[in-house]
């Protein structure tokens, strides 16, 4: 099924709104980016460990 037909279905829209996996992936990715930029800003070299 195409994404347009899934979005038009009421139960598909409810399932998408309650699914937190995408938000969790985005959250962890953003945290990883912030930590990486923070380490770069302070000059920490992880490859030397």
PDB file of N, CA, C and O in Angstrom:
ATOM      1  N   UNK A   1       0.837  -1.188   0.000  1.00  0.00           N
ATOM      2  CA  UNK A   1       0.000   0.000   0.000  1.00  0.00           C
ATOM      3  C   UNK A   1       0.877   1.243   0.000  1.00  0.00           C
ATOM      4  O   UNK A   1       1.981   1.244   0.544  1.00  0.00           O
ATOM      5  N   UNK A   2       0.380   2.270  -0.601  1.00  0.00           N
ATOM      6  CA  UNK A   2       1.160   3.501  -0.612  1.00  0.00           C
ATOM      7  C   UNK A   2       0.945   4.267   0.689  1.00  0.00           C
ATOM      8  O   UNK A   2      -0.018   4.026   1.417  1.00  0.00           O
ATOM      9  N   UNK A   3       1.848   5.181   0.964  1.00  0.00           N
ATOM     10  CA  UNK A   3       1.760   5.967   2.200  1.00  0.00           C
ATOM     11  C   UNK A   3       0.527   6.862   2.196  1.00  0.00           C
ATOM     12  O   UNK A   3      -0.027   7.151   3.256  1.00  0.00           O
ATOM     13  N   UNK A   4       0.088   7.307   1.013  1.00  0.00           N
ATOM     14  CA  UNK A   4      -1.096   8.160   0.939  1.00  0.00           C
ATOM     15  C   UNK A   4      -2.327   7.383   1.382  1.00  0.00           C
ATOM     16  O   UNK A   4      -3.158   7.908   2.123  1.00  0.00           O
ATOM     17  N   UNK A   5      -2.451   6.136   0.936  1.00  0.00           N
ATOM     18  CA  UNK A   5      -3.614   5.348   1.327  1.00  0.00           C
ATOM     19  C   UNK A   5      -3.563   4.985   2.810  1.00  0.00           C
ATOM     20  O   UNK A   5      -4.609   4.882   3.451  1.00  0.00           O
ATOM     21  N   UNK A   6      -2.361   4.789   3.368  1.00  0.00           N
ATOM     22  CA  UNK A   6      -2.257   4.514   4.799  1.00  0.00           C
ATOM     23  C   UNK A   6      -2.633   5.735   5.630  1.00  0.00           C
ATOM     24  O   UNK A   6      -3.258   5.607   6.682  1.00  0.00           O
ATOM     25  N   UNK A   7      -2.251   6.917   5.159  1.00  0.00           N
ATOM     26  CA  UNK A   7      -2.566   8.137   5.893  1.00  0.00           C
ATOM     27  C   UNK A   7      -4.058   8.435   5.858  1.00  0.00           C
ATOM     28  O   UNK A   7      -4.582   9.075   6.769  1.00  0.00           O
ATOM     29  N   UNK A   8      -4.749   7.976   4.815  1.00  0.00           N
ATOM     30  CA  UNK A   8      -6.176   8.238   4.698  1.00  0.00           C
ATOM     31  C   UNK A   8      -7.002   7.334   5.619  1.00  0.00           C
ATOM     32  O   UNK A   8      -8.154   7.646   5.921  1.00  0.00           O
ATOM     33  N   UNK A   9      -6.423   6.224   6.061  1.00  0.00           N
ATOM     34  CA  UNK A   9      -7.159   5.298   6.921  1.00  0.00           C
ATOM     35  C   UNK A   9      -7.104   5.777   8.364  1.00  0.00           C
ATOM     36  O   UNK A   9      -6.034   6.145   8.851  1.00  0.00           O
ATOM     37  N   UNK A  10      -8.235   5.776   9.053  1.00  0.00           N
ATOM     38  CA  UNK A  10      -8.241   6.267  10.443  1.00  0.00           C
ATOM     39  C   UNK A  10      -7.363   5.441  11.377  1.00  0.00           C
ATOM     40  O   UNK A  10      -6.671   6.007  12.224  1.00  0.00           O
ATOM     41  N   UNK A  11      -7.376   4.108  11.242  1.00  0.00           N
ATOM     42  CA  UNK A  11      -6.550   3.301  12.154  1.00  0.00           C
ATOM     43  C   UNK A  11      -5.075   3.457  11.826  1.00  0.00           C
ATOM     44  O   UNK A  11      -4.239   3.321  12.718  1.00  0.00           O
ATOM     45  N   UNK A  12      -4.732   3.735  10.590  1.00  0.00           N
ATOM     46  CA  UNK A  12      -3.343   3.971  10.234  1.00  0.00           C
ATOM     47  C   UNK A  12      -2.828   5.252  10.856  1.00  0.00           C
ATOM     48  O   UNK A  12      -1.680   5.322  11.293  1.00  0.00           O
ATOM     49  N   UNK A  13      -3.677   6.262  10.895  1.00  0.00           N
ATOM     50  CA  UNK A  13      -3.285   7.538  11.490  1.00  0.00           C
ATOM     51  C   UNK A  13      -3.130   7.403  13.005  1.00  0.00           C
ATOM     52  O   UNK A  13      -2.241   8.015  13.598  1.00  0.00           O
ATOM     53  N   UNK A  14      -3.993   6.605  13.625  1.00  0.00           N
ATOM     54  CA  UNK A  14      -3.879   6.399  15.073  1.00  0.00           C
ATOM     55  C   UNK A  14      -2.604   5.640  15.416  1.00  0.00           C
ATOM     56  O   UNK A  14      -1.924   5.966  16.389  1.00  0.00           O
ATOM     57  N   UNK A  15      -2.282   4.633  14.622  1.00  0.00           N
ATOM     58  CA  UNK A  15      -1.080   3.848  14.881  1.00  0.00           C
ATOM     59  C   UNK A  15       0.168   4.701  14.697  1.00  0.00           C
ATOM     60  O   UNK A  15       1.135   4.555  15.445  1.00  0.00           O
ATOM     61  N   UNK A  16       0.154   5.583  13.716  1.00  0.00           N
ATOM     62  CA  UNK A  16       1.318   6.433  13.479  1.00  0.00           C
ATOM     63  C   UNK A  16       1.495   7.450  14.599  1.00  0.00           C
ATOM     64  O   UNK A  16       2.624   7.801  14.942  1.00  0.00           O
ATOM     65  N   UNK A  17       0.398   7.925  15.169  1.00  0.00           N
ATOM     66  CA  UNK A  17       0.517   8.928  16.217  1.00  0.00           C
ATOM     67  C   UNK A  17       0.964   8.330  17.546  1.00  0.00           C
ATOM     68  O   UNK A  17       1.529   9.035  18.383  1.00  0.00           O
ATOM     69  N   UNK A  18       0.719   7.042  17.748  1.00  0.00           N
ATOM     70  CA  UNK A  18       1.115   6.412  19.009  1.00  0.00           C
ATOM     71  C   UNK A  18       2.481   5.746  18.910  1.00  0.00           C
ATOM     72  O   UNK A  18       3.042   5.336  19.926  1.00  0.00           O
ATOM     73  N   UNK A  19       3.019   5.632  17.709  1.00  0.00           N
ATOM     74  CA  UNK A  19       4.321   4.987  17.525  1.00  0.00           C
ATOM     75  C   UNK A  19       5.424   5.971  17.889  1.00  0.00           C
ATOM     76  O   UNK A  19       5.535   7.038  17.285  1.00  0.00           O
ATOM     77  N   UNK A  20       6.231   5.615  18.870  1.00  0.00           N
ATOM     78  CA  UNK A  20       7.272   6.509  19.369  1.00  0.00           C
ATOM     79  C   UNK A  20       8.663   6.152  18.856  1.00  0.00           C
ATOM     80  O   UNK A  20       9.639   6.812  19.215  1.00  0.00           O
ATOM     81  N   UNK A  21       8.769   5.116  18.022  1.00  0.00           N
ATOM     82  CA  UNK A  21      10.100   4.667  17.609  1.00  0.00           C
ATOM     83  C   UNK A  21      10.815   5.708  16.767  1.00  0.00           C
ATOM     84  O   UNK A  21      12.021   5.895  16.931  1.00  0.00           O
ATOM     85  N   UNK A  22      10.113   6.394  15.869  1.00  0.00           N
ATOM     86  CA  UNK A  22      10.752   7.417  15.042  1.00  0.00           C
ATOM     87  C   UNK A  22      11.251   8.569  15.898  1.00  0.00           C
ATOM     88  O   UNK A  22      12.354   9.074  15.685  1.00  0.00           O
ATOM     89  N   UNK A  23      10.450   8.981  16.857  1.00  0.00           N
ATOM     90  CA  UNK A  23      10.859  10.072  17.746  1.00  0.00           C
ATOM     91  C   UNK A  23      12.064   9.659  18.595  1.00  0.00           C
ATOM     92  O   UNK A  23      12.935  10.482  18.878  1.00  0.00           O
ATOM     93  N   UNK A  24      12.113   8.401  18.998  1.00  0.00           N
ATOM     94  CA  UNK A  24      13.236   7.913  19.791  1.00  0.00           C
ATOM     95  C   UNK A  24      14.518   7.912  18.958  1.00  0.00           C
ATOM     96  O   UNK A  24      15.578   8.301  19.447  1.00  0.00           O
ATOM     97  N   UNK A  25      14.421   7.480  17.714  1.00  0.00           N
ATOM     98  CA  UNK A  25      15.591   7.463  16.838  1.00  0.00           C
ATOM     99  C   UNK A  25      16.101   8.873  16.606  1.00  0.00           C
ATOM    100  O   UNK A  25      17.307   9.114  16.652  1.00  0.00           O
ATOM    101  N   UNK A  26      15.190   9.811  16.356  1.00  0.00           N
ATOM    102  CA  UNK A  26      15.585  11.204  16.139  1.00  0.00           C
ATOM    103  C   UNK A  26      16.214  11.784  17.396  1.00  0.00           C
ATOM    104  O   UNK A  26      17.202  12.515  17.314  1.00  0.00           O
ATOM    105  N   UNK A  27      15.654  11.468  18.556  1.00  0.00           N
ATOM    106  CA  UNK A  27      16.189  11.976  19.816  1.00  0.00           C
ATOM    107  C   UNK A  27      17.614  11.487  20.049  1.00  0.00           C
ATOM    108  O   UNK A  27      18.493  12.283  20.380  1.00  0.00           O
ATOM    109  N   UNK A  28      17.853  10.184  19.878  1.00  0.00           N
ATOM    110  CA  UNK A  28      19.197   9.644  20.085  1.00  0.00           C
ATOM    111  C   UNK A  28      20.188  10.188  19.057  1.00  0.00           C
ATOM    112  O   UNK A  28      21.354  10.418  19.378  1.00  0.00           O
ATOM    113  N   UNK A  29      19.728  10.392  17.826  1.00  0.00           N
ATOM    114  CA  UNK A  29      20.607  10.955  16.800  1.00  0.00           C
ATOM    115  C   UNK A  29      21.010  12.381  17.155  1.00  0.00           C
ATOM    116  O   UNK A  29      22.174  12.755  17.013  1.00  0.00           O
ATOM    117  N   UNK A  30      20.054  13.174  17.614  1.00  0.00           N
ATOM    118  CA  UNK A  30      20.359  14.556  17.999  1.00  0.00           C
ATOM    119  C   UNK A  30      21.291  14.602  19.204  1.00  0.00           C
ATOM    120  O   UNK A  30      22.194  15.436  19.262  1.00  0.00           O
ATOM    121  N   UNK A  31      21.073  13.711  20.162  1.00  0.00           N
ATOM    122  CA  UNK A  31      21.958  13.670  21.337  1.00  0.00           C
ATOM    123  C   UNK A  31      23.369  13.282  20.906  1.00  0.00           C
ATOM    124  O   UNK A  31      24.346  13.846  21.399  1.00  0.00           O
ATOM    125  N   UNK A  32      23.479  12.324  19.992  1.00  0.00           N
ATOM    126  CA  UNK A  32      24.786  11.921  19.495  1.00  0.00           C
ATOM    127  C   UNK A  32      25.507  13.054  18.777  1.00  0.00           C
ATOM    128  O   UNK A  32      26.717  13.219  18.930  1.00  0.00           O
ATOM    129  N   UNK A  33      24.768  13.833  17.995  1.00  0.00           N
ATOM    130  CA  UNK A  33      25.371  14.977  17.314  1.00  0.00           C
ATOM    131  C   UNK A  33      25.849  16.031  18.298  1.00  0.00           C
ATOM    132  O   UNK A  33      26.934  16.591  18.137  1.00  0.00           O
ATOM    133  N   UNK A  34      25.046  16.301  19.313  1.00  0.00           N
ATOM    134  CA  UNK A  34      25.428  17.306  20.309  1.00  0.00           C
ATOM    135  C   UNK A  34      26.684  16.856  21.057  1.00  0.00           C
ATOM    136  O   UNK A  34      27.593  17.657  21.279  1.00  0.00           O
ATOM    137  N   UNK A  35      26.738  15.597  21.440  1.00  0.00           N
ATOM    138  CA  UNK A  35      27.912  15.080  22.147  1.00  0.00           C
ATOM    139  C   UNK A  35      29.139  15.128  21.240  1.00  0.00           C
ATOM    140  O   UNK A  35      30.225  15.499  21.684  1.00  0.00           O
ATOM    141  N   UNK A  36      28.972  14.754  19.972  1.00  0.00           N
ATOM    142  CA  UNK A  36      30.096  14.777  19.036  1.00  0.00           C
ATOM    143  C   UNK A  36      30.637  16.189  18.853  1.00  0.00           C
ATOM    144  O   UNK A  36      31.848  16.401  18.900  1.00  0.00           O
ATOM    145  N   UNK A  37      29.745  17.155  18.643  1.00  0.00           N
ATOM    146  CA  UNK A  37      30.196  18.540  18.478  1.00  0.00           C
ATOM    147  C   UNK A  37      30.808  19.083  19.765  1.00  0.00           C
ATOM    148  O   UNK A  37      31.750  19.875  19.721  1.00  0.00           O
ATOM    149  N   UNK A  38      30.286  18.668  20.893  1.00  0.00           N
ATOM    150  CA  UNK A  38      30.864  19.087  22.166  1.00  0.00           C
ATOM    151  C   UNK A  38      32.273  18.553  22.345  1.00  0.00           C
ATOM    152  O   UNK A  38      33.160  19.279  22.793  1.00  0.00           O
ATOM    153  N   UNK A  39      32.487  17.296  22.000  1.00  0.00           N
ATOM    154  CA  UNK A  39      33.820  16.718  22.095  1.00  0.00           C
ATOM    155  C   UNK A  39      34.788  17.386  21.122  1.00  0.00           C
ATOM    156  O   UNK A  39      35.952  17.618  21.450  1.00  0.00           O
ATOM    157  N   UNK A  40      34.292  17.691  19.916  1.00  0.00           N
ATOM    158  CA  UNK A  40      35.146  18.391  18.953  1.00  0.00           C
ATOM    159  C   UNK A  40      35.507  19.789  19.447  1.00  0.00           C
ATOM    160  O   UNK A  40      36.637  20.243  19.266  1.00  0.00           O
ATOM    161  N   UNK A  41      34.555  20.462  20.065  1.00  0.00           N
ATOM    162  CA  UNK A  41      34.800  21.824  20.545  1.00  0.00           C
ATOM    163  C   UNK A  41      35.858  21.844  21.646  1.00  0.00           C
ATOM    164  O   UNK A  41      36.640  22.790  21.740  1.00  0.00           O
ATOM    165  N   UNK A  42      35.884  20.799  22.482  1.00  0.00           N
ATOM    166  CA  UNK A  42      36.859  20.731  23.554  1.00  0.00           C
ATOM    167  C   UNK A  42      38.158  20.046  23.129  1.00  0.00           C
ATOM    168  O   UNK A  42      39.093  19.947  23.923  1.00  0.00           O
ATOM    169  N   UNK A  43      38.221  19.576  21.892  1.00  0.00           N
ATOM    170  CA  UNK A  43      39.449  18.990  21.375  1.00  0.00           C
ATOM    171  C   UNK A  43      39.720  17.578  21.874  1.00  0.00           C
ATOM    172  O   UNK A  43      40.877  17.160  21.921  1.00  0.00           O
ATOM    173  N   UNK A  44      38.704  16.849  22.240  1.00  0.00           N
ATOM    174  CA  UNK A  44      38.887  15.469  22.707  1.00  0.00           C
ATOM    175  C   UNK A  44      39.089  14.568  21.498  1.00  0.00           C
ATOM    176  O   UNK A  44      38.284  14.595  20.567  1.00  0.00           O
ATOM    177  N   UNK A  45      40.154  13.771  21.502  1.00  0.00           N
ATOM    178  CA  UNK A  45      40.449  12.853  20.404  1.00  0.00           C
ATOM    179  C   UNK A  45      40.136  11.432  20.855  1.00  0.00           C
ATOM    180  O   UNK A  45      40.904  10.822  21.599  1.00  0.00           O
ATOM    181  N   UNK A  46      39.011  10.918  20.401  1.00  0.00           N
ATOM    182  CA  UNK A  46      38.567   9.581  20.827  1.00  0.00           C
ATOM    183  C   UNK A  46      39.450   8.505  20.203  1.00  0.00           C
ATOM    184  O   UNK A  46      39.630   7.441  20.794  1.00  0.00           O
ATOM    185  N   UNK A  47      40.005   8.764  19.017  1.00  0.00           N
ATOM    186  CA  UNK A  47      40.815   7.741  18.362  1.00  0.00           C
ATOM    187  C   UNK A  47      42.117   7.475  19.099  1.00  0.00           C
ATOM    188  O   UNK A  47      42.752   6.446  18.866  1.00  0.00           O
ATOM    189  N   UNK A  48      42.531   8.375  19.983  1.00  0.00           N
ATOM    190  CA  UNK A  48      43.786   8.187  20.721  1.00  0.00           C
ATOM    191  C   UNK A  48      43.585   7.268  21.929  1.00  0.00           C
ATOM    192  O   UNK A  48      44.564   6.854  22.549  1.00  0.00           O
ATOM    193  N   UNK A  49      42.362   6.950  22.267  1.00  0.00           N
ATOM    194  CA  UNK A  49      42.096   6.135  23.460  1.00  0.00           C
ATOM    195  C   UNK A  49      42.303   4.681  23.165  1.00  0.00           C
ATOM    196  O   UNK A  49      42.126   3.840  24.047  1.00  0.00           O
TER     197      UNK A  49
END
